[in-house]
Amino acid sequence: MSAKKAGNNFWRDRPVLVTGCTGLLGSWLTADLVERGASVVGLIRDNVPRTNFLKLRLDQRITTVRGEIEDYFLLERVLNEYEIEAVFHLAAQTIVTIANRNPVSTFETNIKGTWNLLEACRRSPTVKRIVVASSDKAYGDQKKLPYRENAPLQGAHPYDVSKSAADLLATSYWHTYRLPVCVTRCGNLFGGGDLNFNRIVPGTIRSALRNESPIIRSDGTLKRDYFYVRDAADAYLKLAEQMDALKCQGEAFNFSLEQPMTVLEITKAVLAQMKKTDLKPDIRKEASGEILNQYLSAEKARKALGWTPRYSLEEGLTETIQWYEDYFTEQPSGR
């Protein structure tokens, strides 16, 4: 169901800032906002060719600002110059292995970038709602699963710590300054536009299209939520729209398909969907700094927001596979 068919006028002409607008979630969220008539400003750091952002021609449909989330004065300028009313903070270093290899840049982006944005929003007279993207990784390793929103945030490894810290920063700005912010915690997002091929879904799809064995860097038993990106974009919008009516500022919401799977199971699901079950996964057991089991309860979002996923896992994978088939057809050598 498209946004236009939904008849939602909430976003019409509303000035919105999306940080990380060229990323996996950022591109789909930006597209949904544009379709709803929002006046979108996107913060862009790097010029990455052939992204979903460019494929959807969003560079021609929104105002773009070049710069980094670590630049506080840039953020303050953007919020004030464009009279931003709603903010979706998605900009982050999102790869666990990169965080383990280069923690300082991850902390700079994920933690400093978040406090920069929150402080700039605090000083802006126009900002009325902020959604900060956290992660299920913010919960860290816990004995009781699925994660619920009242579980402690106890990340141990660099990426997990960066998300725990950013999450706590967001809620601290509500408790101290009554900044109108909510936090989202999602599982492992997948969907068209993810060009980080070391992630299991796009990596498996690329391998299958090349008739190669997909690579599993762990032992395949890690259990995770796999959550379709277009459902995530819908969840973010629904939360932002209802923040005032529900008076839920300062709260966190989990979003999940609530169908946890092992890495090996999601790999086999992709291969089955692509009719490539003859390809046997290459299980390398190389992963380190990973939590064994992570999955979420979305009960709070279902009850408070009336939110439910629109896509089954199979439907999400079908659209995702089609996106990558088109991507590699346009440039057969791929990446």
N, C-alpha and C positions, 0 to 999 in steps of 0.2 A: 504494500500500500504506500503510495507516494505521499509526501508531505502536503502537496496541494490537495489531494483527495481528502486528507484528514481535516481540511477546513480550519487549520490552526492559524489565527492571525496574531498570536502573541508576539511573534518576532518581527512583524512587518515594520520596517524602517527603524528598528531598534539598533543602536550602535553597539557592536560586539567585538571584543578582542579575542582572538584565538592564538595562543602561543603554541608553537609546534604544529602549525597548520599544514605543513607539507608531509607530516608523518602518517603512519598507518591510520590511527584514529582521527588525527587532525584533518586529513583530507576528506574523509567521509562526513565528519561533523560539519566542516565548513560547507560542503556541498548541500547538506540538509538545511543549514542556516540560510544559504543563498536561495534555495528553493522556497523557503518560507518568507523571503523578502527582507531578511535582516541586512543591515549595512555593516559588512564584516571588514575588519582590519586584521591582517595576518602578520605575525612576526616570523621572519624567515632568516635563518643563519646562513646555511650553505645552499649553493645552487646545485642541486642533484638532478641530472637529466632523467627523463622517462619515469618520473614519479607519477603516482595516481593523481596528485594535485595538478600536474600539467596535463595529464590525460583527460581530466575533467574540465580543462581550460579555466581553472579557478583563478589563475594568474590574471585573466582578462575580466574577472567578475568581482574581484574584491580589491581593496586597497592593501598593498603590501609594504611593509617596513623592513628594511634590511638591518640586522643587528643581532646581538646576543642577549639572552635573558640575564646574564651576569652584569649587564650595563644598566644600573639603576636609573640614571638620569634619562636614558632613552625611554625606559618604561614610563617614567613620570611624564615625559613629553607626549608620548603617544596617548596615554589615558586622558590628558587634558586637551590636547589639540583636537582629538577626534571625539571628545565628550562621551567616552565609553561608558555604557550603562551596565553591560554584562561582560564577564570575563570567564573564559575557559582556559585554564592553565594546564597545557599538555606537554610543553617543552621539557624534555628530559633526555638523559642518556639512559637507554632502556635495555641494554644488553648485559646480562650477568657476567659473561666471560670478559667483556671489556672493562667492567667495573673492577673485577678481580685483578686485571692486568694494569689498570690505570685508575686507581681509586680517587686520586686528587681531582682530576678533571670531572669525574662523576659527582664528587661532593660539591665542586664549584657549580655545576649545572643544576643538580637536583636539590641541593640544600640552599646554597647562596641564591640561586636563581629564584627559588620559592620565596625566601624572605624579602628579596628585592621586590618581587611582584606584590606581595602582601603589603609591604610598607608603602609602595607607590599607590596601591588601591586605598589604603587608609588615609592618605593625604589628598585623594581625589574626591571632590564633592559630587561627582556624577555617578560613580560606581555603586550599583544597588544589589548586585548578586555576583558571586564568584564561585566557580566549581573548580576544585583542585584535584587533579588526578593523582591518587596514591596507587596502591597495588596490594594484592594479596600477600606479596613479599614483605610488606610492612609488619605483618603479624609474626614473622619469623617461624621458628620450629616450635610447635605446640603439640601436646599430647591429645588434647580434645579437639576433634574435628567433626563437622565442618566449622571453619572460622565463623564466629558471629561478631557483630560490631563492638560488643563490649569486651572482647578479648584484649589482653594487653598487647602493646606494640613492642616487639622485642627482636628486631632484626639483629643478626650476628655478623653476616658477611657484608662487604662494602655496598653492594647494590641494595640489599635488604635494609641496611642501616640508613642509607640515603632516603629511602621511601618512608621508613619509620619517622625520621627526623622531619621530613617535609610535611608529613601528615600531622605530627604534633605541632609544628609551627602554625599550620593553618588553623587548627582548633584553638591554639593559644591566642591568636588574633581575634577570635570570637569572644573568648572568655575575658580578655583584657580590654579590648577596644570595641567590642560588639560589631566587628567587621562581618558583613553578611556573607559568610563562606560556608560551603558544604564540601565534604570530601567523598570521593568515589574510590572504591576498592574493587577491582575486577581481576578475573583470572587471566590466563594466557590468551591474549587477543590473536585472532587469525582473520585473514581476509585478503582480498585483492589489494595490492599496493604495498605489501610488506616486502621490501627489497633486502632485508637481512636474511640471507639464505642459510645462515647457520641455525635459524629457528626451524623447528621440526616440520611444520606444515608447509611453508614455501620451499624448504629444502627437499622434502619428500616429493613434492609436485615436480620440481625441476628435475630431480633424479629420474622420476618415472617418465617424464617427457623425453628424456635422453636414453631411456632403457638402461639405466644404471641402478645399482643397488643403493637405496637410500641410507644415509649415514646416521646412526644413533650414537651420539657421543657419550651418553650415560650407559648404564647397563639395561636400560629399557623399562625398569620397574618404577621409576619416579611417577607418582600419581599427581595429576593436575586437572584444573578446570580449563576447558578450551571453549572460548566465548567469541562468537562471530562479531566482527567489528561493527556491522551495521546495527546490530542489536545494542551494542555499547553506545553508539552515537545517539540512538533513540533514547536510551536510558539517561544520558547526560542532559538531553533537552528536557525530558520529562521532569527530572529533578530540578533543574533551573526554573522551569515554569511554575513549579508548585512550592518553591521555597517560602514565599510570603504567606500563602494560604495555610500551609502546614506549620509555619513558624518553626522550621527545622534547622535554622541556621546554627552552625557550630556542630552539626551532627555528621556522622559518616554513614554511607550506604554501600553495602555489598551488591554487586551485580554479577550474576552467574547463570549459566544454563543448568547448574546443579546436576551435572552428569559427569563426575570425575572419571578420568581414564588414565591408564599408564601411557608412557611415551610409546611403547610398542603397540598398544591398542590404537592410538590415534594414527600411527604410521600405517598400520594394517587397514584402518578405515579409509584413509586416503587412497591407498593402493587398490582396495576393493572398488571404490568409487570410480577409479580410473581404469578398472579392468586390467590391472598390472600385478595380480597376486603371484605371478611367477617370479617377481623380483624379491629376493630375500634381503632383509635389512642387514647392514653391516654394523654390528653392535661392538663399539670400540672400548667402552668402559673407561673413558678418559675424563669425564666430568668431575670437577671438584668444587667444593663450596656450594653445593646444592642441597636443599632440604628434600627429604624423601617424599613426604606427602603434604600437599597443599590443595585445599578446596574449600569453597565458600557456601554458606547459607545465604540465599537471597530473600528469606522470609520477610525481613523488614521492608524491603523495597516492594515486594508483592502486596503486603498489607497496607503500608502507609501511602505509597505512590500509585497503587493499582497497576504496577508495571509487571509485565511478563514478556519473555522473549517472543519475537514474531517468527523466528527461524528455528527449525530443528537443526541438529548437528549436520545431518545429511544435506539439508537445503543450503546451509551455510557453506559446506564443502563444495557443493555443486557450483555455486556462484564463484567461489574462490578459484576452483580449478579452471573455470571458463576464463576468468580474468588472466590467469597465467598462460593459458593456451593462446590467448590473443597477444599477450605480451611477447612471448617467444616466437610467435608467427611473424610479428612485426619486425623482429630482429632475431632471426633463427640462431645465430651464434650465442645469443643470450648474454649472460653476465658471468 
